[in-house]
């Protein structure tokens, strides 16, 4: 510090301290009162600092004046208006006036280490075991708003050491509370606290920044947690480790068993699904082959069915005389007479059977026996023409006209069904293709009966 006396009368008010946060100026002449400033004294304020003049009057609020650096001029009423309130008729050129002068270093960044001594922290899962935990870290701050800072502190009683101690105590109390709540807040075991210094630093910065600004008037630049120390020699740590190990082993074992069961269940379900899928595919394949065979041989199935009907009729005719169903009786229905009604019924059945058999044979051999009248038989269908049929958007076939005729009879081929044959440009409705259109009206339906 260098306070010089200009011409033995005037003061040069300045701060030459290299490392300070707040520093109070005092006159070089210790004979005078401490806060006496002579008229015409000069003031020098470095950049990044501010000079604060505080004039106190008995029974009145203190008057404050702020001069921000850089500044290097003689004091007068134009640059220090509070002087005007002290100027009076009795105030001479060298007469001093009372004012406290403080220099505040706005660029000063204060770094202070703090420590939280061992205290018990509890795991939320095992509240009976307290484990001692300690915290070490460093906080960095500076004065953000000097006007706000002055309102919060009496500068004449201010010392940086006391101020830092107050800030450290406040930080330590809050960090202790944060650490105690970290296991439940972060959802982590207590034994993992030692590796969560970054999480604690983030929590502390977010929590303490507004509090330090409000209570102390400082801006927290950073709060870095260097270490979270867990006392591994304590009884609480040993007991917690033991119970945690048991729980972990039981959890791992249960999880392994559950995983194995899940794997077995999945394999069983997959095998059952595979078997069921194969069964369905096998049955569908067999059904598909059966239907294809049935469709390709539909005329043979027709002949077989008609033959069965004829055989049944013939057997019925052969048994007409059994059990008195149509006995011979000449005496108007007596046991010894001829039953004419039974004979007529037998003849009718025989004729029907004969026509069925004749029709079946005619379909197979393409020849109608003379003297037997049956249903009109459509002309032979060529197997040369083969067509594809669209079924559910997919092409099936090709099918010959005999198969297509069977499909018409079984209603699986409709007039609107799309068909295609080699040489056709596009798919066409079946009813528009002459070779197939005839299958939908083959003369099997008799014309309307004329009305007299």
C-alpha positions in Angstrom: 0.0 0.0 0.0 1.2 3.5 -0.9 -0.6 6.5 0.4 1.2 9.7 -0.6 0.7 13.2 0.7 0.6 15.8 -2.0 2.4 19.0 -0.9 1.9 17.9 2.7 -1.8 18.9 2.5 -3.7 16.9 0.0 -4.3 13.2 -0.1 -4.0 10.7 -3.0 -6.6 8.1 -2.5 -5.8 4.9 -4.2 -5.2 1.1 -3.6 -1.9 -0.5 -4.5 -2.7 -3.9 -3.0 -2.1 -6.7 -5.5 -4.4 -9.3 -4.0 -7.6 -8.1 -2.3 -11.3 -8.4 -2.5 -12.3 -5.4 -0.3 -9.7 -2.9 1.1 -10.3 0.2 3.3 -8.3 3.4 2.6 -6.8 5.4 5.5 -5.0 8.8 5.4 -1.2 8.7 5.5 -1.1 11.2 8.4 -2.2 9.2 11.3 -2.5 12.3 13.5 -5.7 13.2 11.7 -8.9 11.3 12.2 -9.1 8.0 10.2 -11.8 8.9 7.8 -10.9 12.6 7.2 -10.5 13.5 3.6 -9.1 16.9 2.6 -10.7 19.1 0.0 -8.9 18.8 -3.4 -7.5 15.3 -2.8 -7.1 13.1 -5.9 -8.7 9.7 -6.5 -7.2 6.8 -8.5 -9.3 3.7 -9.3 -7.9 0.9 -11.4 -9.9 -0.9 -14.1 -12.0 -3.7 -12.6 -12.3 -2.0 -9.3 -14.8 0.4 -7.7 -14.3 3.0 -5.0 -17.1 3.3 -2.5 -17.4 6.5 -0.4 -19.7 6.2 2.7 -20.5 9.4 4.7 -22.3 8.9 8.0 -24.2 11.5 9.9 -25.6 11.0 13.3 -29.2 10.1 13.3 -29.3 9.8 9.5 -28.8 7.1 7.0 -25.4 6.8 5.5 -24.8 8.4 2.0 -22.9 6.3 -0.5 -21.1 7.3 -3.7 -19.5 4.9 -6.2 -16.6 5.6 -8.6 -15.9 2.8 -11.1 -12.4 2.5 -12.6 -10.5 3.4 -14.5 -10.6 6.8 -12.8 -7.7 9.3 -12.0 -8.9 12.9 -11.1 -9.1 15.4 -8.3 -12.2 15.1 -6.2 -14.8 17.9 -6.7 -18.6 18.3 -6.6 -18.9 17.3 -10.2 -17.4 13.8 -9.9 -18.3 13.3 -6.2 -21.6 14.9 -5.6 -21.7 14.0 -1.9 -19.0 16.6 -1.2 -21.5 19.3 -1.9 -23.6 18.3 1.1 -20.5 18.9 3.3 -19.5 22.2 1.8 -20.4 25.2 4.0 -19.2 28.7 4.8 -16.9 27.4 7.4 -15.5 24.8 5.1 -12.1 26.0 4.0 -9.7 24.9 1.3 -7.8 22.4 3.4 -10.5 21.5 5.8 -11.2 17.7 5.8 -14.6 16.1 5.6 -15.5 12.6 7.0 -15.9 9.7 4.6 -15.0 6.0 4.6 -13.4 4.8 1.4 -13.5 1.2 0.4 -12.0 -0.3 -2.8 -13.8 -3.4 -4.1 -12.0 -5.7 -6.6 -14.7 -6.8 -9.1 -12.2 -8.9 -11.1 -11.0 -10.8 -8.0 -11.9 -14.5 -8.1 -11.8 -16.0 -4.7 -11.0 -19.7 -4.4 -11.6 -21.4 -1.1 -11.3 -25.0 -0.1 -13.9 -26.6 2.2 -14.4 -30.0 3.9 -17.3 -31.8 5.5 -16.2 -34.0 8.3 -17.4 -37.6 8.6 -21.1 -38.0 9.3 -23.4 -41.0 9.0 -25.2 -41.7 5.7 -27.9 -44.4 5.5 -28.8 -46.7 2.6 -32.5 -46.5 1.9 -32.7 -50.2 1.6 -30.9 -50.9 4.9 -31.7 -48.0 7.3 -30.2 -49.8 10.3 -26.6 -49.4 9.1 -25.1 -45.9 9.1 -21.8 -45.5 7.2 -19.5 -42.5 7.9 -18.9 -40.3 4.8 -16.7 -37.2 4.4 -16.5 -34.7 1.5 -13.8 -32.5 0.2 -14.0 -29.8 -2.5 -13.2 -26.3 -3.7 -15.6 -23.4 -4.4 -14.8 -20.4 -6.5 -16.7 -17.1 -6.3 -16.6 -13.4 -6.9 -18.7 -10.3 -6.2 -21.4 -10.0 -8.9 -23.1 -6.8 -7.9 -21.2 -4.5 -5.5 -24.2 -2.4 -4.7 -26.1 -5.5 -3.6 -23.0 -6.8 -1.8 -22.7 -3.5 0.2 -26.3 -3.7 1.2 -25.8 -7.1 2.7 -22.5 -6.4 4.6 -21.2 -3.7 6.9 -17.9 -2.9 5.2 -16.3 -1.4 8.2 -16.5 -4.8 9.9 -15.6 -6.8 6.8 -12.6 -9.1 6.7 -12.0 -11.5 3.8 -11.0 -14.3 6.2 -14.3 -14.0 8.2 -16.3 -13.7 5.0 -14.7 -16.9 3.5 -15.3 -18.8 6.7 -19.0 -17.8 6.6 -19.3 -18.9 3.0 -17.5 -22.2 3.7 -19.8 -23.0 6.6 -22.9 -22.4 4.5 -21.5 -24.5 1.7 -20.5 -27.4 4.0 -23.9 -27.5 5.6 -25.7 -27.7 2.3 -23.3 -30.3 0.8 -23.8 -32.4 3.9 -27.5 -32.4 3.3 -27.2 -33.2 -0.4 -24.9 -36.2 0.3 -27.3 -37.6 2.9 -30.1 -37.5 0.4 -28.1 -38.7 -2.7 -28.8 -42.5 -2.3 -32.6 -42.0 -2.4 -32.5 -39.0 -4.8 -30.3 -40.8 -7.4 -31.6 -44.3 -6.6 -28.1 -45.7 -6.0 -26.6 -47.9 -3.2 -24.7 -46.0 -0.5 -21.6 -47.9 -1.3 -21.5 -46.3 -4.8 -21.3 -42.7 -3.4 -17.5 -42.6 -3.7 -17.7 -42.6 -7.5 -20.4 -40.0 -7.9 -18.4 -36.8 -7.4 -19.6 -35.4 -10.7 -23.3 -35.9 -9.7 -22.7 -34.2 -6.3 -20.9 -31.3 -8.0 -23.8 -30.7 -10.3 -26.3 -30.9 -7.5 -24.3 -28.5 -5.3 -23.8 -25.9 -8.0 -27.5 -25.9 -8.9 -28.6 -25.7 -5.3 -26.0 -23.2 -3.9 -25.8 -20.6 -6.7 -29.1 -18.8 -5.9 -28.5 -19.2 -2.1 -25.1 -17.6 -2.1 -26.2 -14.8 -4.3 -29.1 -14.0 -1.9 -27.3 -14.4 1.4 -23.8 -13.2 0.6 -24.1 -11.2 -2.6 -21.6 -13.3 -4.4 -21.7 -15.2 -7.7 -20.6 -18.9 -7.5 -18.3 -19.6 -10.4 -17.9 -23.3 -9.6 -18.1 -25.8 -6.9 -16.0 -28.9 -7.5 -16.2 -32.0 -5.3 -12.7 -33.5 -5.1 -13.6 -36.6 -3.2 -16.4 -38.4 -1.3 -14.7 -40.5 1.3 -16.5 -43.6 2.7 -15.0 -44.9 5.9 -14.3 -48.5 5.0 -12.9 -49.3 8.4 -16.1 -48.5 10.2 -18.4 -51.2 11.7 -21.4 -49.8 9.7 -19.5 -50.3 6.4 -18.5 -53.9 7.3 -22.1 -54.8 8.3 -23.6 -53.1 5.2 -21.1 -54.9 2.9 -22.1 -58.3 4.4 -25.8 -57.8 4.1 -25.4 -56.3 0.6 -23.3 -59.3 -0.5 -26.0 -61.7 0.7 -28.8 -59.8 -1.0 -26.7 -59.5 -4.2 -26.0 -63.2 -4.3 -29.6 -64.1 -3.7 -30.7 -61.7 -6.4 -28.3 -63.0 -8.9 -29.3 -66.6 -8.2 -33.0 -65.8 -8.5 -32.4 -63.9 -11.7 -30.4 -66.7 -13.2 -33.1 -69.2 -12.3 -35.7 -66.9 -13.8 -33.7 -66.5 -17.0 -33.2 -70.3 -17.3 -36.9 -70.9 -16.8 -37.8 -68.2 -19.4 -35.4 -69.9 -21.9 -37.0 -73.3 -21.3 -40.5 -71.8 -21.6 -39.6 -70.1 -24.8 -38.1 -73.2 -26.3 -41.2 -75.2 -25.3 -43.6 -72.7 -26.8 -41.5 -72.5 -30.0 -41.5 -76.3 -30.3 -45.2 -76.5 -29.8 -45.8 -73.7 -32.3 -43.5 -75.5 -34.8 -45.3 -78.8 -34.4 -48.7 -77.2 -34.8 -47.6 -75.3 -37.8 -46.2 -78.5 -39.4 -49.5 -80.3 -38.6 -51.6 -77.5 -40.2 -49.3 -77.4 -43.3 -49.4 -81.2 -43.6 -53.2 -81.3 -43.4 -53.6 -78.4 -45.8 -51.2 -80.0 -48.2 -53.1 -83.3 -48.1 -56.5 -81.5 -48.5 -55.1 -79.5 -51.4 -53.8 -82.6 -53.2 -57.1 -84.4 -52.5 -59.1 -81.5 -54.0 -56.8 -81.3 -57.0 -57.2 -85.0 -57.6 -60.9 -84.8 -57.1 -61.2 -81.9 -59.5 -59.0 -83.5 -62.2 -61.1 -86.7 -62.0 -64.5 -85.2 -61.5 -66.2 -87.1 -64.4 -65.0 -90.5 -63.0 -66.4 -89.6 -59.6 -69.7 -88.8 -61.3 -69.8 -92.2 -63.0 -68.9 -93.9 -59.7 -71.7 -92.2 -57.9 -74.2 -93.0 -60.6 -73.1 -96.7 -60.7 -73.5 -96.9 -56.9 -77.1 -95.6 -57.2 -77.8 -98.1 -60.0 -76.4 -101.0 -58.0 -78.5 -100.0 -55.0 -81.6 -99.9 -57.2 -80.8 -103.3 -58.6 -80.4 -104.8 -55.1 -83.7 -103.3 -54.1 -85.3 -104.9 -57.1 -83.8 -108.3 -56.3 -85.2 -108.2 -52.8 -88.7 -107.1 -53.7 -90.2 -110.6 -53.1 -88.6 -111.1 -49.7 -90.5 -110.8 -46.5 -93.8 -110.4 -48.3 -92.8 -107.0 -49.7 -94.2 -107.9 -53.2 -95.4 -111.5 -53.1 -97.3 -113.4 -55.9 -100.9 -113.5 -55.2 -103.7 -114.2 -57.7 -106.5 -113.6 -55.4 -106.6 -109.8 -55.0 -103.9 -109.5 -52.5 -104.1 -112.8 -50.7 -101.1 -114.9 -49.9 -101.6 -117.2 -52.8 -102.4 -114.5 -55.4 -100.4 -112.2 -57.6 -99.9 -108.7 -56.2 -100.2 -106.5 -59.3 -99.3 -103.3 -57.4 -96.0 -104.8 -56.2 -95.2 -106.0 -59.7 -95.8 -102.5 -61.1 -93.6 -100.9 -58.4 -90.8 -103.4 -59.2 -91.0 -102.6 -62.9 -90.8 -98.9 -62.2 -87.8 -99.3 -60.0 -86.1 -101.6 -62.5 -86.6 -99.1 -65.3 -85.2 -96.3 -63.2 -82.1 -98.3 -62.3 -81.7 -99.3 -65.9 -81.7 -95.7 -67.0 -79.2 -94.7 -64.4 -76.8 -97.4 -65.4 -77.3 -96.6 -69.1 -76.6 -93.0 -68.5 -73.4 -93.8 -66.6 -72.2 -96.1 -69.3 -73.1 -93.6 -72.0 -71.0 -90.9 -70.2 -68.0 -93.2 -70.1 -68.2 -94.6 -73.6 -69.8 -91.7 -75.4 -72.6 -93.9 -76.8 -76.3 -94.0 -76.0 -77.8 -97.4 -76.5 -80.7 -97.6 -78.9 -84.1 -97.6 -77.3 -83.0 -95.9 -74.1 -84.0 -92.3 -73.7 -81.8 -90.3 -71.3 -80.8 -86.7 -70.6 -79.1 -84.8 -73.4 -75.4 -85.4 -73.3 -73.1 -82.4 -74.1 -70.6 -82.7 -76.9 -67.2 -84.1 -75.9 -65.0 -81.6 -74.3 -61.4 -81.2 -75.7 -58.5 -81.6 -73.4 -56.3 -79.6 -75.7 -57.5 -76.2 -74.5 -55.9 -75.3 -71.1 -56.6 -72.2 -69.1 -55.2 -70.5 -66.0 -57.8 -69.3 -63.4 -57.2 -66.4 -61.0 -58.1 -67.4 -57.5 -57.7 -64.8 -54.7 -55.3 -62.8 -56.8 -53.1 -65.7 -57.7 -52.8 -67.7 -60.9 -53.8 -71.4 -60.7 -53.7 -74.2 -63.3 -53.5 -74.6 -66.1 -56.8 -76.6 -66.3 -58.3 -78.4 -69.3 -61.9 -77.8 -70.3 -63.0 -81.1 -68.7 -61.6 -79.8 -65.4 -63.1 -76.4 -65.9 -66.5 -78.0 -66.6 -66.2 -79.8 -63.2 -65.3 -76.5 -61.6 -68.4 -74.8 -63.1 -70.5 -77.7 -61.7 -68.9 -77.3 -58.3 -69.4 -73.5 -58.4 -65.7 -72.9 -58.0 -65.6 -71.2 -61.5 -68.0 -68.3 -62.0 -68.8 -66.4 -65.2 -66.9 -63.4 -63.8 -63.8 -65.4 -62.9 -60.7 -64.2 -64.7 -59.0 -66.7 -67.0 -56.0 -66.7 -69.3 -54.5 -68.9 -72.0 -51.3 -68.8 -73.8 -51.7 -66.4 -76.7 -54.2 -64.1 -74.8 -53.0 -60.5 -74.3 -54.8 -60.1 -70.9 -56.9 -61.9 -68.4 -60.5 -62.1 -69.4 -63.8 -63.0 -67.6 -64.6 -66.6 -68.2 -68.0 -65.7 -69.7 -66.3 -63.8 -72.5 -64.1 -66.7 -73.7 -66.2 -68.8 -76.1 -64.6 -72.1 -75.2 -65.5 -71.6 -71.6 -68.7 -69.7 -72.0 -70.4 -72.8 -73.3 -69.7 -74.6 -70.0 -72.1 -72.2 -68.2 -75.0 -73.2 -70.4 -74.6 -76.8 -71.6 -78.3 -77.5 -72.1 -78.7 -79.4 -68.9 -81.4 -76.9 -67.7 -84.7 -77.6 -69.5 -86.5 -74.7 -71.2 -89.6 -73.2 -69.6 -92.7 -75.4 -69.9 -95.2 -73.8 -72.3 -98.5 -72.7 -70.8 -101.7 -73.6 -72.6 
